[in-house]
Amino acid sequence: MAYECNGVTIETDEEGYITDISLWSRELAIRIAEEENIEMDDDHWEVVNFLRNYYEEYQIAPAVRVLTKAIKKTLGVEKGNSKYLYELFPYGPAKQACKIAGLPKPTGCI
Amino acid sequence: MSEMNEFDENGPEVIKRFMYVNRKAPYGTIYALECLEVVLVAAAFDQDVSVVFLDDGVCQLKKNQDTTGIGMKNFSKTYGALDDYDVEKIYVEKESLAARGLTEDDLVIPVEVLAADDLREVMAQQDVIISS
C-alpha cells in the first residue's frame, strides 16, 4: 500500500501505517485521513499533535488507554475520555489517529 | 458459552506477580528493547508487574544515551512511558550501579534502588520471573 502526496509516493505497511516516519507532513495527514473517511478539524489536529509530541518524548505510540489517560492529564477530562476520542476517530483513537499522525501501530494495543 | 462463563468467573480473580529482569547492555543485542516492549504489552493485562535492572542491565537506564554512531533508535526515552502504562515497581540493584560508577541521578527515570539481598527477597515473592 502507498499514499500519493504532492507527487511523491509514500510507502506504508500492510495495515496502512507509513514506514518512514520522517516523510510525514500535514498534507499527508489530510490524505491519510481522507482514506479513513475523516475530515480533519481542530479537534482532530489536537489529538494528532498530542500523539506526535508523545512520540517525540517517549519514542512510542501509546496504547489507547494510555493515550486517554495522558490526554486527560494535560487537556482535561472532557477530552480525555473514550467517548470523545471515539467520536473523533470511530475506528479507534490510537489506531486511526496514530496512522494519521504518521506513527507506528501503538505499543500494547491488543 | 459455558467456557466463557468459566473464564468470567475465574479469569479476573487470578492476579499473578510478573517480574521482568534486565541483565544486558541496551545495545548490541535485541534483549533490552524486546523486554521493554513485552513489559508495555503485558501491562494491559492487569497483572502485578515489576521490572528489575541489574548487571549491565542498569546501563539501559543511563541518561544521555547517544546512538547515532550505531544506527539504532535510542529507546531509553521510552522507559519514561512506563509510568503511563501503570508500571510503577522499578527496581535497580545497588551493587550493579556502584560497580559501574553510576548513581540514581544518572538514570532516566525514578527507581527504587535495592541491595542484592533485598532484591532476592522481592524475587522470591514472584509467581513468574522472565529474565533477559
gemmi code that builds the backbone of each chain (N, CA, C; Angstrom):
import gemmi

chains = {
    "A": [
        ("MET", (0.841, -1.201, 0.000), (0.000, 0.000, 0.000), (0.884, 1.262, 0.000)),
        ("ALA", (0.321, 2.351, -0.527), (1.092, 3.600, -0.568), (0.135, 4.787, -0.699)),
        ("TYR", (0.578, 5.950, -0.264), (-0.186, 7.181, -0.444), (0.526, 8.066, -1.464)),
        ("GLU", (-0.271, 8.765, -2.264), (0.284, 9.777, -3.163), (0.072, 11.132, -2.502)),
        ("CYS", (1.149, 11.892, -2.350), (1.009, 13.202, -1.720), (2.007, 14.168, -2.350)),
        ("ASN", (1.521, 15.256, -2.904), (2.361, 16.248, -3.598), (3.292, 15.592, -4.628)),
        ("GLY", (2.753, 14.620, -5.342), (3.541, 13.979, -6.391), (4.557, 12.965, -5.898)),
        ("VAL", (4.565, 12.717, -4.581), (5.515, 11.746, -4.020), (4.735, 10.516, -3.565)),
        ("THR", (5.302, 9.343, -3.792), (4.682, 8.112, -3.317), (5.271, 7.750, -1.964)),
        ("ILE", (4.388, 7.573, -0.974), (4.861, 7.261, 0.372), (4.370, 5.869, 0.762)),
        ("GLU", (5.341, 4.986, 1.015), (5.039, 3.573, 1.274), (4.460, 3.378, 2.676)),
        ("THR", (3.597, 2.368, 2.795), (3.072, 2.007, 4.110), (3.235, 0.498, 4.313)),
        ("ASP", (2.993, 0.056, 5.544), (2.953, -1.389, 5.779), (1.569, -1.902, 5.364)),
        ("GLU", (1.328, -3.187, 5.589), (0.084, -3.788, 5.080), (-1.157, -3.230, 5.770)),
        ("GLU", (-0.962, -2.560, 6.927), (-2.119, -2.008, 7.633), (-2.296, -0.509, 7.399)),
        ("GLY", (-1.423, 0.078, 6.588), (-1.599, 1.477, 6.221), (-0.805, 2.478, 7.044)),
        ("TYR", (0.080, 1.983, 7.919), (0.957, 2.886, 8.678), (2.169, 3.212, 7.809)),
        ("ILE", (2.527, 4.483, 7.688), (3.665, 4.811, 6.825), (4.952, 4.244, 7.435)),
        ("THR", (5.849, 3.785, 6.572), (7.030, 3.074, 7.066), (8.182, 4.017, 7.398)),
        ("ASP", (8.215, 5.188, 6.769), (9.275, 6.152, 7.081), (8.650, 7.391, 7.727)),
        ("ILE", (8.802, 7.445, 9.059), (8.133, 8.488, 9.846), (8.560, 9.888, 9.399)),
        ("SER", (9.797, 9.999, 8.915), (10.326, 11.321, 8.560), (9.629, 11.915, 7.330)),
        ("LEU", (8.859, 11.090, 6.593), (8.178, 11.599, 5.396), (6.822, 12.221, 5.708)),
        ("TRP", (6.445, 12.260, 7.000), (5.137, 12.781, 7.378), (5.055, 14.285, 7.138)),
        ("SER", (3.890, 14.742, 6.728), (3.620, 16.173, 6.615), (2.136, 16.381, 6.914)),
        ("ARG", (1.749, 17.627, 7.124), (0.328, 17.911, 7.383), (-0.520, 17.512, 6.170)),
        ("GLU", (0.021, 17.746, 4.973), (-0.721, 17.383, 3.752), (-0.950, 15.874, 3.711)),
        ("LEU", (0.114, 15.123, 4.068), (-0.017, 13.664, 4.073), (-1.062, 13.232, 5.104)),
        ("ALA", (-1.053, 13.882, 6.268), (-2.035, 13.558, 7.311), (-3.452, 13.715, 6.764)),
        ("ILE", (-3.667, 14.780, 6.021), (-5.005, 15.023, 5.465), (-5.352, 13.935, 4.441)),
        ("ARG", (-4.365, 13.519, 3.654), (-4.566, 12.438, 2.675), (-4.929, 11.126, 3.375)),
        ("ILE", (-4.177, 10.774, 4.414), (-4.461, 9.528, 5.143), (-5.848, 9.605, 5.778)),
        ("ALA", (-6.171, 10.783, 6.337), (-7.473, 10.968, 6.975), (-8.604, 10.771, 5.966)),
        ("GLU", (-8.422, 11.296, 4.752), (-9.422, 11.105, 3.687), (-9.689, 9.629, 3.470)),
        ("GLU", (-8.584, 8.876, 3.431), (-8.676, 7.422, 3.226), (-9.472, 6.768, 4.356)),
        ("GLU", (-9.412, 7.373, 5.540), (-10.120, 6.851, 6.715), (-11.503, 7.482, 6.866)),
        ("ASN", (-11.909, 8.263, 5.869), (-13.188, 8.985, 5.920), (-13.276, 9.961, 7.092)),
        ("ILE", (-12.162, 10.620, 7.363), (-12.151, 11.610, 8.439), (-11.770, 12.967, 7.854)),
        ("GLU", (-12.604, 13.962, 8.183), (-12.273, 15.323, 7.759), (-11.593, 16.015, 8.938)),
        ("MET", (-10.346, 16.393, 8.764), (-9.565, 16.923, 9.883), (-10.071, 18.307, 10.305)),
        ("ASP", (-10.486, 18.433, 11.576), (-10.771, 19.770, 12.114), (-9.826, 20.015, 13.305)),
        ("ASP", (-10.008, 21.128, 13.993), (-9.074, 21.487, 15.077), (-8.988, 20.407, 16.158)),
        ("ASP", (-10.146, 19.768, 16.441), (-10.150, 18.734, 17.481), (-9.326, 17.518, 17.054)),
        ("HIS", (-9.456, 17.135, 15.775), (-8.632, 16.022, 15.265), (-7.146, 16.378, 15.341)),
        ("TRP", (-6.828, 17.592, 14.907), (-5.422, 18.017, 14.915), (-4.848, 18.023, 16.326)),
        ("GLU", (-5.691, 18.406, 17.278), (-5.211, 18.463, 18.658), (-4.729, 17.080, 19.112)),
        ("VAL", (-5.507, 16.041, 18.775), (-5.128, 14.680, 19.166), (-3.909, 14.206, 18.375)),
        ("VAL", (-3.902, 14.486, 17.073), (-2.776, 14.081, 16.222), (-1.480, 14.755, 16.707)),
        ("ASN", (-1.562, 16.042, 17.007), (-0.385, 16.747, 17.515), (0.055, 16.206, 18.873)),
        ("PHE", (-0.944, 15.871, 19.691), (-0.645, 15.300, 21.004), (0.153, 13.999, 20.841)),
        ("LEU", (-0.316, 13.148, 19.909), (0.364, 11.876, 19.650), (1.787, 12.091, 19.142)),
        ("ARG", (1.943, 13.066, 18.259), (3.288, 13.319, 17.715), (4.229, 13.810, 18.814)),
        ("ASN", (3.705, 14.640, 19.700), (4.518, 15.097, 20.830), (4.878, 13.937, 21.763)),
        ("TYR", (3.896, 13.044, 21.968), (4.132, 11.889, 22.833), (5.231, 11.019, 22.243)),
        ("TYR", (5.166, 10.818, 20.925), (6.182, 10.014, 20.242), (7.554, 10.665, 20.339)),
        ("GLU", (7.567, 11.974, 20.151), (8.818, 12.730, 20.243), (9.456, 12.548, 21.628)),
        ("GLU", (8.603, 12.573, 22.643), (9.129, 12.476, 24.004), (9.506, 11.051, 24.405)),
        ("TYR", (8.665, 10.055, 24.055), (8.858, 8.689, 24.554), (9.231, 7.673, 23.484)),
        ("GLN", (9.228, 8.076, 22.204), (9.610, 7.180, 21.106), (8.655, 6.004, 20.902)),
        ("ILE", (7.430, 6.120, 21.422), (6.424, 5.094, 21.121), (5.074, 5.761, 20.881)),
        ("ALA", (4.220, 5.041, 20.147), (2.829, 5.433, 20.022), (2.077, 4.754, 21.161)),
        ("PRO", (1.384, 5.526, 22.005), (0.767, 4.938, 23.190), (-0.477, 4.107, 22.870)),
        ("ALA", (-0.713, 3.063, 23.665), (-1.949, 2.286, 23.581), (-3.125, 3.196, 23.935)),
        ("VAL", (-4.316, 2.790, 23.519), (-5.469, 3.686, 23.635), (-5.755, 4.124, 25.080)),
        ("ARG", (-5.655, 3.194, 26.026), (-5.965, 3.594, 27.407), (-4.896, 4.546, 27.947)),
        ("VAL", (-3.673, 4.369, 27.456), (-2.591, 5.254, 27.882), (-2.780, 6.646, 27.276)),
        ("LEU", (-3.167, 6.663, 26.004), (-3.442, 7.933, 25.336), (-4.569, 8.681, 26.052)),
        ("THR", (-5.640, 7.953, 26.351), (-6.792, 8.568, 27.023), (-6.379, 9.197, 28.352)),
        ("LYS", (-5.592, 8.447, 29.101), (-5.144, 8.931, 30.408), (-4.228, 10.151, 30.272)),
        ("ALA", (-3.334, 10.085, 29.283), (-2.383, 11.185, 29.087), (-3.109, 12.458, 28.636)),
        ("ILE", (-4.107, 12.303, 27.775), (-4.881, 13.470, 27.324), (-5.669, 14.058, 28.496)),
        ("LYS", (-6.227, 13.171, 29.302), (-6.973, 13.616, 30.483), (-6.073, 14.474, 31.381)),
        ("LYS", (-4.834, 14.032, 31.516), (-3.896, 14.731, 32.393), (-3.559, 16.127, 31.865)),
        ("THR", (-3.430, 16.265, 30.536), (-2.992, 17.556, 30.011), (-4.130, 18.416, 29.460)),
        ("LEU", (-5.177, 17.788, 28.882), (-6.243, 18.582, 28.262), (-7.556, 18.543, 29.046)),
        ("GLY", (-7.602, 17.718, 30.091), (-8.809, 17.681, 30.905), (-9.709, 16.510, 30.572)),
        ("VAL", (-10.664, 16.264, 31.484), (-11.494, 15.059, 31.383), (-12.491, 15.130, 30.225)),
        ("GLU", (-12.870, 16.353, 29.812), (-13.869, 16.433, 28.725), (-13.280, 15.984, 27.383)),
        ("LYS", (-11.941, 15.946, 27.302), (-11.291, 15.399, 26.096), (-10.617, 14.063, 26.366)),
        ("GLY", (-10.210, 13.855, 27.589), (-9.534, 12.607, 27.946), (-10.508, 11.524, 28.333)),
        ("ASN", (-11.439, 11.208, 27.434), (-12.351, 10.081, 27.682), (-12.644, 9.361, 26.370)),
        ("SER", (-13.003, 8.085, 26.481), (-13.174, 7.240, 25.292), (-14.240, 7.768, 24.350)),
        ("LYS", (-15.350, 8.253, 24.922), (-16.467, 8.692, 24.081), (-16.021, 9.810, 23.143)),
        ("TYR", (-15.383, 10.828, 23.700), (-14.913, 11.961, 22.896), (-13.938, 11.495, 21.817)),
        ("LEU", (-12.988, 10.650, 22.201), (-11.951, 10.230, 21.258), (-12.507, 9.305, 20.169)),
        ("TYR", (-13.460, 8.461, 20.528), (-14.066, 7.580, 19.521), (-14.996, 8.345, 18.585)),
        ("GLU", (-15.558, 9.459, 19.046), (-16.354, 10.297, 18.140), (-15.455, 10.916, 17.069)),
        ("LEU", (-14.248, 11.304, 17.474), (-13.306, 11.879, 16.511), (-12.739, 10.809, 15.584)),
        ("PHE", (-12.399, 9.657, 16.190), (-11.750, 8.577, 15.423), (-12.524, 7.277, 15.660)),
        ("PRO", (-13.589, 7.050, 14.866), (-14.522, 5.954, 15.149), (-13.877, 4.565, 15.152)),
        ("TYR", (-12.806, 4.368, 14.386), (-12.180, 3.041, 14.368), (-11.076, 2.908, 15.410)),
        ("GLY", (-11.092, 3.769, 16.390), (-10.113, 3.663, 17.463), (-9.156, 4.838, 17.437)),
        ("PRO", (-9.133, 5.624, 18.502), (-8.286, 6.814, 18.540), (-6.805, 6.478, 18.364)),
        ("ALA", (-6.355, 5.401, 19.007), (-4.920, 5.111, 18.906), (-4.586, 4.627, 17.496)),
        ("LYS", (-5.353, 3.648, 17.018), (-5.043, 3.086, 15.704), (-5.212, 4.100, 14.592)),
        ("GLN", (-6.376, 4.766, 14.557), (-6.646, 5.679, 13.447), (-5.842, 6.970, 13.567)),
        ("ALA", (-5.800, 7.527, 14.761), (-5.086, 8.790, 14.935), (-3.577, 8.595, 14.771)),
        ("CYS", (-3.067, 7.463, 15.226), (-1.632, 7.186, 15.051), (-1.295, 7.079, 13.573)),
        ("LYS", (-2.164, 6.437, 12.818), (-1.933, 6.292, 11.384), (-1.869, 7.669, 10.731)),
        ("ILE", (-2.814, 8.529, 11.075), (-2.848, 9.880, 10.509), (-1.628, 10.681, 10.971)),
        ("ALA", (-1.193, 10.415, 12.205), (-0.032, 11.142, 12.745), (1.286, 10.615, 12.187)),
        ("GLY", (1.214, 9.559, 11.377), (2.437, 9.032, 10.756), (3.267, 8.169, 11.681)),
        ("LEU", (2.656, 7.710, 12.788), (3.389, 6.919, 13.775), (3.186, 5.428, 13.517)),
        ("PRO", (4.020, 4.575, 14.154), (3.776, 3.136, 14.048), (2.511, 2.743, 14.819)),
        ("LYS", (2.133, 1.494, 14.664), (0.986, 0.970, 15.408), (1.276, 1.075, 16.903)),
        ("PRO", (0.274, 1.452, 17.693), (0.509, 1.661, 19.125), (1.119, 0.446, 19.827)),
        ("THR", (1.971, 0.713, 20.782), (2.594, -0.340, 21.577), (1.649, -0.750, 22.696)),
        ("GLY", (1.264, -2.027, 22.670), (0.384, -2.507, 23.730), (-1.079, -2.469, 23.360)),
        ("CYS", (-1.368, -2.315, 22.062), (-2.751, -2.411, 21.606), (-3.043, -3.860, 21.318)),
        ("ILE", (-4.009, -4.436, 22.007), (-4.282, -5.861, 21.802), (-5.750, -6.102, 21.557)),
    ],
    "B": [
        ("MET", (-20.219, -21.160, 25.172), (-20.771, -20.202, 26.134), (-20.356, -20.560, 27.562)),
        ("SER", (-20.417, -21.867, 27.861), (-20.058, -22.272, 29.222), (-18.584, -21.965, 29.496)),
        ("GLU", (-17.776, -22.094, 28.442), (-16.357, -21.796, 28.617), (-16.139, -20.329, 28.960)),
        ("MET", (-16.937, -19.481, 28.302), (-16.798, -18.047, 28.564), (-17.178, -17.715, 30.001)),
        ("ASN", (-18.258, -18.359, 30.459), (-18.680, -18.097, 31.829), (-17.602, -18.526, 32.818)),
        ("GLU", (-16.999, -19.644, 32.468), (-15.948, -20.143, 33.334), (-14.812, -19.112, 33.410)),
        ("PHE", (-14.505, -18.547, 32.238), (-13.438, -17.549, 32.204), (-13.818, -16.322, 33.024)),
        ("ASP", (-15.078, -15.879, 32.843), (-15.530, -14.690, 33.565), (-15.461, -14.892, 35.080)),
        ("GLU", (-15.777, -16.120, 35.497), (-15.773, -16.377, 36.934), (-14.352, -16.460, 37.495)),
        ("ASN", (-13.483, -17.108, 36.714), (-12.150, -17.377, 37.265), (-11.075, -16.412, 36.759)),
        ("GLY", (-11.238, -15.976, 35.525), (-10.186, -15.195, 34.879), (-9.695, -14.002, 35.668)),
        ("PRO", (-10.545, -13.009, 35.915), (-10.075, -11.769, 36.517), (-9.602, -11.928, 37.962)),
        ("GLU", (-10.001, -13.044, 38.597), (-9.636, -13.230, 40.005), (-8.135, -13.466, 40.169)),
        ("VAL", (-7.544, -14.111, 39.160), (-6.158, -14.551, 39.295), (-5.212, -13.433, 38.867)),
        ("ILE", (-4.602, -12.792, 39.846), (-3.584, -11.798, 39.523), (-2.230, -12.366, 39.928)),
        ("LYS", (-1.372, -12.522, 38.926), (-0.053, -13.096, 39.213), (0.991, -11.994, 39.288)),
        ("ARG", (2.053, -12.307, 39.982), (3.165, -11.364, 40.087), (4.207, -11.700, 39.016)),
        ("PHE", (4.339, -10.787, 38.073), (5.304, -10.966, 36.985), (6.484, -10.036, 37.207)),
        ("MET", (7.671, -10.588, 37.150), (8.863, -9.753, 37.259), (9.719, -9.924, 35.993)),
        ("TYR", (10.083, -8.804, 35.409), (10.931, -8.830, 34.214), (12.326, -8.352, 34.597)),
        ("VAL", (13.308, -9.203, 34.372), (14.664, -8.915, 34.819), (15.569, -8.605, 33.621)),
        ("ASN", (16.130, -7.412, 33.611), (17.040, -6.988, 32.533), (18.476, -7.056, 33.013)),
        ("ARG", (19.277, -7.873, 32.325), (20.672, -8.043, 32.757), (21.675, -7.627, 31.697)),
        ("LYS", (21.206, -7.222, 30.526), (22.145, -6.975, 29.421), (22.227, -5.496, 29.050)),
        ("ALA", (23.343, -5.135, 28.424), (23.532, -3.768, 27.935), (22.430, -3.439, 26.913)),
        ("PRO", (22.074, -2.149, 26.789), (20.935, -1.781, 25.932), (21.122, -2.109, 24.453)),
        ("TYR", (22.325, -2.011, 23.947), (22.532, -2.222, 22.511), (23.482, -3.400, 22.293)),
        ("GLY", (23.601, -3.839, 21.057), (24.451, -4.995, 20.764), (23.644, -6.275, 20.637)),
        ("THR", (22.610, -6.394, 21.459), (21.624, -7.463, 21.294), (20.245, -6.812, 21.348)),
        ("ILE", (19.221, -7.597, 21.023), (17.864, -7.061, 20.960), (17.120, -7.245, 22.297)),
        ("TYR", (17.790, -7.904, 23.270), (17.095, -8.282, 24.507), (16.439, -7.104, 25.233)),
        ("ALA", (17.168, -6.003, 25.389), (16.652, -4.889, 26.189), (15.400, -4.286, 25.560)),
        ("LEU", (15.470, -4.041, 24.254), (14.330, -3.449, 23.553), (13.132, -4.400, 23.558)),
        ("GLU", (13.404, -5.692, 23.302), (12.317, -6.673, 23.277), (11.652, -6.778, 24.638)),
        ("CYS", (12.457, -6.773, 25.683), (11.903, -6.896, 27.034), (11.017, -5.697, 27.349)),
        ("LEU", (11.474, -4.499, 26.958), (10.691, -3.300, 27.207), (9.340, -3.388, 26.488)),
        ("GLU", (9.355, -3.877, 25.258), (8.104, -3.999, 24.512), (7.175, -5.031, 25.143)),
        ("VAL", (7.757, -6.122, 25.620), (6.937, -7.143, 26.287), (6.285, -6.555, 27.537)),
        ("VAL", (7.052, -5.789, 28.299), (6.515, -5.186, 29.524), (5.339, -4.255, 29.185)),
        ("LEU", (5.491, -3.449, 28.130), (4.435, -2.499, 27.775), (3.172, -3.223, 27.293)),
        ("VAL", (3.362, -4.321, 26.568), (2.195, -5.099, 26.116), (1.550, -5.792, 27.313)),
        ("ALA", (2.385, -6.413, 28.159), (1.873, -7.160, 29.309), (1.150, -6.244, 30.296)),
        ("ALA", (1.491, -4.967, 30.288), (0.885, -4.024, 31.233), (-0.621, -3.906, 31.024)),
        ("ALA", (-1.097, -4.307, 29.835), (-2.524, -4.213, 29.539), (-3.327, -5.311, 30.238)),
        ("PHE", (-2.660, -6.323, 30.782), (-3.378, -7.484, 31.308), (-3.729, -7.396, 32.790)),
        ("ASP", (-3.538, -6.224, 33.391), (-3.899, -6.037, 34.798), (-3.251, -7.043, 35.729)),
        ("GLN", (-1.980, -7.326, 35.499), (-1.262, -8.190, 36.416), (-0.373, -7.315, 37.294)),
        ("ASP", (0.252, -7.941, 38.276), (1.169, -7.216, 39.146), (2.553, -7.275, 38.499)),
        ("VAL", (2.965, -6.177, 37.879), (4.188, -6.181, 37.080), (5.309, -5.389, 37.771)),
        ("SER", (6.495, -5.964, 37.789), (7.663, -5.212, 38.235), (8.801, -5.437, 37.234)),
        ("VAL", (9.706, -4.465, 37.191), (10.836, -4.544, 36.269), (12.118, -4.340, 37.070)),
        ("VAL", (13.099, -5.181, 36.783), (14.370, -5.115, 37.504), (15.511, -4.848, 36.528)),
        ("PHE", (16.454, -4.038, 36.957), (17.664, -3.814, 36.168), (18.863, -4.187, 37.030)),
        ("LEU", (19.651, -5.143, 36.554), (20.865, -5.497, 37.287), (21.961, -5.904, 36.308)),
        ("ASP", (23.169, -6.114, 36.837), (24.359, -6.332, 35.984), (24.428, -5.201, 34.937)),
        ("ASP", (24.812, -5.540, 33.693), (24.897, -4.498, 32.657), (23.526, -3.910, 32.311)),
        ("GLY", (22.469, -4.559, 32.757), (21.113, -4.058, 32.513), (20.896, -2.655, 33.056)),
        ("VAL", (21.646, -2.274, 34.095), (21.467, -0.927, 34.658), (21.817, 0.149, 33.620)),
        ("CYS", (22.671, -0.209, 32.650), (23.051, 0.762, 31.609), (21.870, 1.135, 30.707)),
        ("GLN", (20.850, 0.285, 30.676), (19.670, 0.608, 29.869), (19.033, 1.918, 30.321)),
        ("LEU", (19.176, 2.218, 31.615), (18.527, 3.412, 32.175), (19.441, 4.636, 32.219)),
        ("LYS", (20.649, 4.483, 31.692), (21.618, 5.591, 31.745), (21.117, 6.790, 30.951)),
        ("LYS", (21.239, 7.962, 31.574), (20.868, 9.216, 30.888), (21.801, 9.499, 29.719)),
        ("ASN", (21.368, 10.399, 28.832), (22.207, 10.934, 27.736), (22.804, 9.867, 26.827)),
        ("GLN", (22.004, 8.877, 26.477), (22.485, 7.883, 25.508), (22.497, 8.511, 24.118)),
        ("ASP", (23.530, 8.178, 23.365), (23.652, 8.710, 22.006), (23.919, 7.530, 21.072)),
        ("THR", (22.933, 7.213, 20.228), (23.045, 6.013, 19.389), (23.367, 6.347, 17.933)),
        ("THR", (23.709, 7.613, 17.672), (23.929, 7.991, 16.272), (25.028, 7.138, 15.622)),
        ("GLY", (26.045, 6.771, 16.392), (27.161, 6.008, 15.850), (26.820, 4.577, 15.470)),
        ("ILE", (25.744, 4.019, 16.050), (25.424, 2.614, 15.790), (24.144, 2.447, 14.980)),
        ("GLY", (23.548, 3.562, 14.587), (22.375, 3.492, 13.715), (21.169, 2.800, 14.322)),
        ("MET", (21.053, 2.841, 15.659), (19.862, 2.269, 16.299), (19.046, 3.368, 16.966)),
        ("LYS", (17.749, 3.101, 17.121), (16.900, 4.062, 17.799), (17.293, 4.118, 19.272)),
        ("ASN", (17.410, 5.334, 19.801), (17.652, 5.499, 21.234), (16.329, 5.318, 21.959)),
        ("PHE", (16.101, 4.102, 22.469), (14.798, 3.831, 23.098), (14.794, 4.109, 24.592)),
        ("SER", (15.886, 4.718, 25.102), (15.906, 4.981, 26.541), (14.802, 5.954, 26.957)),
        ("LYS", (14.350, 6.777, 26.003), (13.249, 7.703, 26.317), (11.959, 6.952, 26.642)),
        ("THR", (11.825, 5.749, 26.095), (10.573, 5.006, 26.255), (10.352, 4.545, 27.698)),
        ("TYR", (11.441, 4.390, 28.477), (11.261, 3.997, 29.879), (10.401, 5.013, 30.624)),
        ("GLY", (10.423, 6.270, 30.148), (9.597, 7.308, 30.766), (8.111, 7.050, 30.621)),
        ("ALA", (7.730, 6.199, 29.652), (6.306, 5.900, 29.439), (5.809, 4.794, 30.362)),
        ("LEU", (6.721, 4.102, 31.064), (6.298, 3.004, 31.947), (5.256, 3.472, 32.957)),
        ("ASP", (5.452, 4.681, 33.458), (4.511, 5.230, 34.438), (3.113, 5.372, 33.831)),
        ("ASP", (3.033, 5.853, 32.576), (1.745, 5.979, 31.890), (1.078, 4.615, 31.697)),
        ("TYR", (1.904, 3.572, 31.559), (1.387, 2.210, 31.392), (1.131, 1.542, 32.745)),
        ("ASP", (1.178, 2.344, 33.822), (0.932, 1.849, 35.187), (1.943, 0.813, 35.655)),
        ("VAL", (3.142, 0.870, 35.114), (4.218, 0.012, 35.629), (5.019, 0.872, 36.596)),
        ("GLU", (4.790, 0.648, 37.881), (5.353, 1.553, 38.877), (6.455, 0.944, 39.729)),
        ("LYS", (6.554, -0.397, 39.682), (7.592, -1.045, 40.505), (8.834, -1.278, 39.658)),
        ("ILE", (9.774, -0.382, 39.795), (11.004, -0.473, 39.013), (12.188, -0.521, 39.974)),
        ("TYR", (12.877, -1.658, 39.969), (13.978, -1.875, 40.905), (15.322, -1.898, 40.187)),
        ("VAL", (16.312, -1.293, 40.817), (17.671, -1.347, 40.285), (18.580, -1.876, 41.399)),
        ("GLU", (19.439, -2.805, 41.029), (20.305, -3.386, 42.049), (21.448, -2.433, 42.397)),
        ("LYS", (21.571, -2.182, 43.672), (22.548, -1.217, 44.194), (23.978, -1.570, 43.786)),
        ("GLU", (24.341, -2.832, 43.951), (25.716, -3.270, 43.660), (26.065, -3.092, 42.183)),
        ("SER", (25.092, -3.368, 41.313), (25.346, -3.246, 39.875), (25.605, -1.787, 39.489)),
        ("LEU", (24.838, -0.889, 40.100), (25.046, 0.547, 39.855), (26.453, 0.952, 40.297)),
        ("ALA", (26.771, 0.600, 41.533), (28.054, 1.004, 42.120), (29.223, 0.458, 41.307)),
        ("ALA", (29.125, -0.784, 40.857), (30.216, -1.418, 40.119), (30.495, -0.693, 38.801)),
        ("ARG", (29.468, 0.022, 38.303), (29.646, 0.746, 37.031), (29.792, 2.245, 37.248)),
        ("GLY", (30.035, 2.641, 38.484), (30.260, 4.051, 38.790), (29.030, 4.912, 38.583)),
        ("LEU", (27.846, 4.310, 38.704), (26.610, 5.062, 38.476), (25.866, 5.296, 39.785)),
        ("THR", (25.062, 6.354, 39.806), (24.164, 6.580, 40.933), (22.764, 6.792, 40.380)),
        ("GLU", (21.800, 6.898, 41.313), (20.411, 7.106, 40.912), (20.256, 8.331, 40.009)),
        ("ASP", (21.093, 9.350, 40.238), (20.994, 10.586, 39.458), (21.372, 10.395, 37.995)),
        ("ASP", (22.052, 9.298, 37.683), (22.458, 9.043, 36.296), (21.346, 8.369, 35.489)),
        ("LEU", (20.204, 8.094, 36.123), (19.176, 7.289, 35.461), (18.030, 8.145, 34.900)),
        ("VAL", (17.409, 7.659, 33.823), (16.391, 8.444, 33.103), (15.056, 8.526, 33.832)),
        ("ILE", (14.801, 7.590, 34.756), (13.525, 7.610, 35.486), (13.772, 7.357, 36.969)),
        ("PRO", (12.830, 7.768, 37.819), (12.964, 7.445, 39.235), (12.798, 5.937, 39.456)),
        ("VAL", (13.667, 5.359, 40.286), (13.617, 3.917, 40.533), (13.771, 3.657, 42.028)),
        ("GLU", (13.536, 2.414, 42.406), (13.828, 2.012, 43.777), (15.122, 1.204, 43.748)),
        ("VAL", (16.141, 1.721, 44.430), (17.429, 1.017, 44.459), (17.412, 0.023, 45.616)),
        ("LEU", (17.676, -1.246, 45.301), (17.651, -2.296, 46.318), (18.998, -3.005, 46.367)),
        ("ALA", (19.439, -3.319, 47.575), (20.640, -4.146, 47.725), (20.308, -5.568, 47.278)),
        ("ALA", (21.327, -6.304, 46.868), (21.110, -7.652, 46.319), (20.265, -8.520, 47.251)),
        ("ASP", (20.511, -8.445, 48.536), (19.762, -9.279, 49.488), (18.278, -8.941, 49.488)),
        ("ASP", (17.969, -7.637, 49.437), (16.567, -7.211, 49.439), (15.896, -7.593, 48.121)),
        ("LEU", (16.649, -7.445, 47.038), (16.117, -7.799, 45.731), (15.788, -9.293, 45.678)),
        ("ARG", (16.646, -10.080, 46.293), (16.432, -11.534, 46.336), (15.093, -11.841, 47.006)),
        ("GLU", (14.790, -11.106, 48.059), (13.523, -11.326, 48.763), (12.329, -10.990, 47.881)),
        ("VAL", (12.432, -9.856, 47.164), (11.330, -9.466, 46.271), (11.161, -10.520, 45.182)),
        ("MET", (12.269, -11.045, 44.678), (12.214, -12.086, 43.641), (11.510, -13.332, 44.159)),
        ("ALA", (11.775, -13.657, 45.417), (11.203, -14.874, 45.996), (9.676, -14.797, 46.074)),
        ("GLN", (9.136, -13.563, 46.056), (7.680, -13.397, 46.165), (6.961, -13.483, 44.818)),
        ("GLN", (7.709, -13.631, 43.731), (7.085, -13.584, 42.400), (6.492, -14.923, 41.996)),
        ("ASP", (5.468, -14.867, 41.140), (4.932, -16.081, 40.521), (5.712, -16.419, 39.258)),
        ("VAL", (6.060, -15.387, 38.496), (6.754, -15.606, 37.231), (7.923, -14.627, 37.131)),
        ("ILE", (9.088, -15.139, 36.785), (10.239, -14.262, 36.541), (10.733, -14.491, 35.120)),
        ("ILE", (10.766, -13.409, 34.355), (11.243, -13.507, 32.973), (12.547, -12.749, 32.875)),
        ("SER", (13.600, -13.460, 32.536), (14.934, -12.875, 32.536), (15.428, -12.679, 31.113)),
        ("SER", (16.042, -11.521, 30.874), (16.581, -11.304, 29.537), (17.871, -10.526, 29.629)),
    ],
}
model = gemmi.Model(1)
for chain_id, residues in chains.items():
    chain = gemmi.Chain(chain_id)
    for i, (resn, *xyz) in enumerate(residues, 1):
        res = gemmi.Residue()
        res.name, res.seqid = resn, gemmi.SeqId(i, " ")
        for name, pos in zip(("N", "CA", "C"), xyz):
            atom = gemmi.Atom()
            atom.name, atom.element = name, gemmi.Element(name[0])
            atom.pos, atom.b_iso = gemmi.Position(*pos), 0.0
            res.add_atom(atom)
        chain.add_residue(res)
    model.add_chain(chain)
structure = gemmi.Structure()
structure.add_model(model)
structure.setup_entities()
